[in-house]
Amino acid sequence: MTYENLDAKLINALLGNGRESLRSLGEELDVSVTTVSNHLRDLEEEGVIRGYTPTVDYGELGYDVTAIIQLKVEGESLPDITDRLQDEKRMITVYEVTGDYDVIAVGKFEDTDDMNDQIKSLLTDANIRESNTSVVLNAVTENEQFELELDPDE
């Protein structure tokens, strides 16, 4: 029996159902529960799989405004700003980027007043030189993950 593509198949199966049991995964992948368990443990230890979390629809919870915030930051203060953003309750994504801006953050807010308060609080930091905020009108796709490609010979 070959285990080529097993990790990719295991990841793809978990993307379909992150709560699937080891026994079900073993049956689906045609390997033993022990093999699934060992590979899963290795993927977790390597940091490939970093947890099992629900996909939350924030809109259903009353967070109706999504904003994309772009920031130009004084060079040496970049880590401080990204740490601050990471600690902000409603910032769901924070990126350090190349291009015109240094940071892009995505936040979820109850309404535009809530968004405005959060952004104004953030912009009191003298190390933020410039900002640009865009409000998302329609999330065509969000929080999507993609299945891994498998070796076609497998």
Legacy VTK file of the C-alpha trace (Angstrom):
# vtk DataFile Version 3.0
C-alpha trace
ASCII
DATASET POLYDATA
POINTS 154 float
0.000 0.000 0.000
1.310 3.454 -0.909
0.740 6.520 1.233
1.525 9.050 -1.488
-1.012 11.847 -1.402
-2.361 10.591 1.941
-1.647 13.869 3.722
-3.277 15.857 0.914
-6.261 13.491 0.866
-6.546 13.777 4.642
-6.449 17.589 4.492
-9.036 17.629 1.699
-11.319 15.329 3.687
-11.030 17.582 6.738
-11.782 20.649 4.626
-15.051 18.951 3.732
-15.825 18.063 7.350
-13.420 19.114 10.094
-15.381 17.094 12.654
-15.136 13.786 10.828
-14.040 10.912 13.074
-10.744 9.092 12.641
-12.678 5.930 11.837
-14.681 7.665 9.086
-11.529 9.234 7.693
-9.816 5.844 7.664
-12.726 4.294 5.788
-12.894 7.163 3.308
-9.131 7.047 2.654
-8.903 3.245 2.835
-6.286 3.222 5.608
-6.299 2.224 9.257
-7.404 4.503 12.070
-3.837 4.355 13.419
-2.442 5.558 10.085
-4.920 8.443 9.995
-4.112 9.313 13.602
-0.350 9.262 12.987
-0.550 11.386 9.848
-2.938 13.825 11.493
-0.642 14.177 14.503
2.338 14.815 12.186
0.394 17.466 10.248
-0.538 19.170 13.507
3.032 19.044 14.869
4.395 20.454 11.603
1.918 23.322 11.830
0.155 22.397 8.592
-3.098 21.945 10.513
-3.331 24.634 13.171
-6.681 23.860 14.701
-10.274 22.975 14.135
-12.596 25.939 14.286
-16.139 26.645 13.164
-16.818 28.941 10.245
-18.777 31.816 11.748
-21.176 33.952 9.738
-20.638 37.276 11.487
-23.523 38.854 9.581
-25.905 36.436 11.279
-24.519 37.668 14.617
-25.168 41.316 13.823
-21.767 42.308 12.427
-23.153 43.734 9.198
-20.213 45.910 8.129
-16.922 44.566 6.803
-14.153 47.104 6.294
-10.771 46.825 4.632
-8.325 49.215 6.252
-5.046 50.114 4.543
-2.360 51.845 6.582
0.959 53.545 5.877
3.100 53.166 8.971
6.394 54.642 10.154
8.954 51.911 9.396
10.178 50.981 12.863
6.703 50.996 14.381
5.270 48.416 11.984
5.469 45.543 14.525
3.740 47.684 17.171
0.914 48.583 14.806
0.390 45.003 13.601
0.422 43.759 17.206
-2.168 46.370 18.123
-4.361 45.406 15.182
-4.010 41.742 16.006
-5.232 42.477 19.529
-8.254 44.447 18.301
-11.348 42.346 18.907
-12.988 42.881 15.545
-9.961 42.633 13.254
-10.208 39.211 11.674
-7.243 39.505 9.304
-4.044 41.556 9.444
-1.424 41.505 6.690
1.934 43.221 6.287
2.092 43.961 2.567
4.177 45.459 -0.196
2.945 48.310 -2.354
1.502 51.695 -1.472
0.467 50.651 2.042
2.289 48.718 4.751
-0.661 47.022 6.442
-4.032 45.760 5.326
-6.533 44.777 7.995
-10.036 43.384 7.631
-12.530 44.081 10.371
-16.131 43.140 11.163
-18.360 45.757 12.756
-21.967 46.010 13.915
-22.602 49.189 11.941
-20.794 52.155 10.434
-20.747 54.012 13.769
-18.990 51.037 15.373
-16.527 50.934 12.459
-15.951 54.677 12.675
-15.208 54.496 16.418
-12.698 51.675 15.951
-10.927 53.398 13.069
-10.761 56.758 14.870
-9.283 55.021 17.890
-6.686 53.384 15.699
-5.792 56.592 13.888
-4.858 58.376 17.117
-1.511 56.579 16.797
1.053 59.097 15.518
2.969 56.304 13.777
0.160 55.818 11.272
0.953 58.273 8.468
-1.994 57.586 6.201
-5.068 55.387 5.997
-7.630 54.322 3.456
-10.783 52.448 4.424
-13.101 50.607 2.068
-16.460 49.231 3.134
-17.344 45.899 1.562
-20.617 46.073 -0.334
-20.914 42.364 -1.078
-18.726 39.460 0.050
-18.673 37.326 -3.075
-16.492 34.754 -1.327
-15.017 34.839 2.155
-12.915 32.579 4.363
-12.594 30.010 1.616
-9.945 27.330 1.640
-8.967 25.224 -1.329
-8.377 21.538 -1.720
-4.844 20.407 -2.387
-3.979 18.996 -5.770
-3.272 15.280 -5.817
-0.711 13.399 -7.850
-2.675 12.283 -10.936
-0.911 8.899 -10.906
-2.296 8.129 -7.461
LINES 1 155
154 0 1 2 3 4 5 6 7 8 9 10 11 12 13 14 15 16 17 18 19 20 21 22 23 24 25 26 27 28 29 30 31 32 33 34 35 36 37 38 39 40 41 42 43 44 45 46 47 48 49 50 51 52 53 54 55 56 57 58 59 60 61 62 63 64 65 66 67 68 69 70 71 72 73 74 75 76 77 78 79 80 81 82 83 84 85 86 87 88 89 90 91 92 93 94 95 96 97 98 99 100 101 102 103 104 105 106 107 108 109 110 111 112 113 114 115 116 117 118 119 120 121 122 123 124 125 126 127 128 129 130 131 132 133 134 135 136 137 138 139 140 141 142 143 144 145 146 147 148 149 150 151 152 153
